[in-house]
């Protein structure tokens, strides 16, 4: 650009004030663009130019833009991170969180845009490093906002435990879930050896997973929770990102026939033991169907008032009690009934009783023997009780649903 000149009377060249101002005005846009990344930090998450390399050839220099914008203090965590470049290409992009996590991503065909494969985590400080050939390395940073209300899923069984072949993976959520598909999509259960595992919702706070048949003995099961920042309900986000494994032990399935008043224990395909039992009487019949041991107590207190039976009993030291339903059905030892009851008559308030001794220390009695041979997740099948099949949600008893019925309870089917 030529700058207008005028000559003064002395013959010296003088610069036109108007020409000087015009020349300065033409330089201002380039200076502003180059300084855009130095703008003050904001609480928004819109993109803004973060850096521009200088060039000496007269060609337009690359400008890198990061979304969320550089310096944002309360960026959204519900959208991917995006890095773009104008008048250049991206050779590499790294996004690292102060929690040690990183965000992988992909470029468009022109390598002018990079998008993270997933959203950033909430409450995390991120550093973005982008490399542009011929223009150096550009850096930006932002902090995502913390979520408001949160929820977690309490899972069964415990990590690193060994369980029976009937143990489902069961999660109870601390907040009602309205977006069941989003939550179920963020949870996977895999098995080695591999089998299909499907989720089933029991209401809006419980999600169970199981295969079509009982687990094979020796199976390794992995629960992968990727609930962090998943919106389970309006404005309510998950917080967990972890893997949990448990192992399936030997196969033990016990069948209680209350017409015969016996329990036959089968282990790995062979009869392990047979015990005389007593089930629920005519007024307090025992649930029928497939039930799974969900809790075990060497001794525990049982009160009729806790199961809606008034003050009919209060036994402070019931030995070898193993829970079968949430509503209060147990298979347990019994020291207060006559030995002739077991195998002879059904006299209980709905539980399955085996002869036992007070104090739970006598190893020779059936109550002790069965308890010692059992583990969480073992299957107990009750037949001929005179009662209908137990509700699948009453305990860990989803095996009472057919595979078709079970899959129909998935939010992803």
C-alpha positions, 0 to 999 in steps of 0.5 A, spaced: 500 500 500 502 506 498 502 512 503 500 519 500 505 524 501 505 532 500 511 536 500 512 542 504 515 549 502 522 547 504 522 541 499 522 536 505 517 530 504 511 530 509 506 525 511 499 526 510 495 525 517 490 522 513 494 517 510 497 515 516 491 514 520 488 510 514 495 505 514 494 504 522 487 503 521 488 497 516 493 494 521 488 493 526 484 487 524 490 483 524 492 485 531 486 483 534 485 477 531 492 475 533 490 477 540 483 473 540 486 468 545 487 473 550 480 475 552 478 474 559 475 467 562 468 466 561 463 461 564 460 460 557 462 454 553 462 457 546 468 457 541 473 462 540 480 463 537 485 461 541 492 462 537 494 465 531 501 463 528 505 469 525 507 469 518 512 473 513 510 470 506 504 475 506 499 469 506 493 468 511 496 465 518 492 459 521 487 460 527 486 455 532 479 455 535 477 450 541 470 449 543 469 450 549 473 456 549 479 457 552 479 460 559 472 457 560 470 456 568 464 453 567 464 449 561 458 444 559 460 437 559 454 434 555 457 436 548 464 433 545 470 437 545 472 440 538 478 443 535 478 447 528 483 451 524 482 456 519 487 457 513 491 451 516 491 443 518 491 439 524 497 434 525 495 432 532 490 434 538 491 432 545 486 433 550 488 431 557 484 432 564 487 433 571 484 427 573 489 423 569 484 422 563 484 423 556 479 424 550 481 421 544 478 423 537 478 423 530 479 428 524 475 430 518 477 428 511 481 435 511 484 435 517 481 442 519 476 439 525 477 434 530 472 432 535 472 428 541 469 421 541 466 422 548 464 428 552 469 431 557 467 429 564 464 434 569 468 438 574 475 437 570 480 441 568 482 440 561 488 442 557 488 442 549 494 441 545 493 442 538 499 442 532 499 446 526 504 444 521 508 450 519 505 454 525 507 451 531 503 448 537 497 452 540 494 451 547 488 452 551 484 450 557 477 450 560 474 447 566 467 443 566 462 445 571 460 440 576 453 437 576 448 439 580 444 433 583 447 426 582 446 418 583 449 412 583 448 405 582 449 400 588 451 393 585 450 386 587 455 382 588 461 385 591 467 386 587 472 380 587 467 375 590 465 368 588 458 366 587 453 361 585 451 360 578 444 363 579 447 370 581 444 376 577 448 382 577 443 387 580 443 395 581 439 399 585 439 406 584 439 412 589 435 416 584 429 414 580 431 413 573 427 416 567 431 415 561 432 408 562 435 407 555 441 412 557 443 408 563 442 401 561 446 403 555 452 406 560 452 399 563 455 392 560 456 385 563 460 381 559 462 373 561 468 369 560 466 364 556 462 369 553 454 368 553 449 373 551 447 378 557 441 382 557 438 387 562 431 387 565 428 393 569 424 392 575 421 399 576 425 405 576 430 404 581 433 397 579 436 394 573 438 386 573 442 383 568 443 375 567 444 370 561 438 366 558 441 360 563 445 359 569 452 361 569 457 356 567 461 354 573 468 358 573 465 364 569 468 370 570 463 376 570 465 383 569 460 389 570 462 395 567 459 402 569 460 408 565 455 412 568 459 418 570 455 424 567 450 420 564 443 424 565 438 419 568 433 424 570 432 431 568 438 434 571 440 428 575 447 425 573 451 419 574 458 419 578 461 412 577 466 410 572 469 403 574 469 395 572 467 390 577 469 383 576 466 376 580 467 369 579 462 364 578 464 358 583 461 350 582 454 349 580 449 348 586 442 347 585 437 345 591 430 342 590 425 343 595 419 338 595 414 340 600 410 334 598 415 330 600 418 335 605 425 334 602 431 338 600 435 335 594 442 338 593 445 337 587 452 339 585 456 339 578 451 334 576 451 329 582 447 329 588 451 332 594 446 331 599 438 330 601 435 333 607 428 332 611 425 339 611 419 343 614 416 348 610 410 353 610 403 351 613 397 351 610 396 358 612 403 361 611 405 357 605 412 358 602 413 361 595 414 356 589 419 357 584 426 359 583 430 363 588 437 365 589 440 366 596 442 373 597 444 374 604 447 369 609 447 369 617 450 364 621 445 367 626 440 372 626 434 375 629 427 374 626 421 377 628 414 376 625 412 383 626 417 385 620 413 381 615 406 383 617 405 377 622 404 381 628 407 378 635 407 371 633 414 370 634 420 373 636 427 368 635 433 372 637 438 367 635 435 363 628 441 359 626 444 358 619 439 363 615 440 364 608 435 369 605 431 367 599 426 373 598 426 380 600 419 379 603 422 375 608 423 367 606 429 364 608 432 357 608 434 356 615 436 352 621 431 350 627 432 348 634 425 349 637 421 344 633 421 337 635 426 333 630 420 329 628 417 335 624 423 335 619 420 330 613 414 329 617 410 336 616 410 343 614 409 347 620 413 354 619 410 361 617 413 360 610 420 359 611 424 352 609 427 349 616 432 344 617 434 341 624 439 345 627 442 346 634 442 352 638 448 356 638 449 354 631 456 350 633 453 343 632 457 341 625 453 334 625 446 337 624 443 338 617 442 346 618 449 347 619 451 342 613 447 346 608 449 352 610 457 350 610 456 348 603 452 354 600 454 361 598 451 367 595 448 366 588 446 359 589 439 356 587 434 354 591 428 351 587 421 350 591 416 345 588 409 343 591 408 348 596 401 350 595 403 357 593 404 361 587 410 362 584 414 368 587 414 375 584 421 375 580 422 382 583 422 379 590 429 378 591 434 376 586 429 371 583 428 374 575 430 366 573 422 365 574 421 369 567 422 366 561 428 369 556 423 372 552 419 376 558 426 377 561 429 381 554 422 385 554 424 388 560 430 391 557 430 399 555 434 397 549 430 392 546 
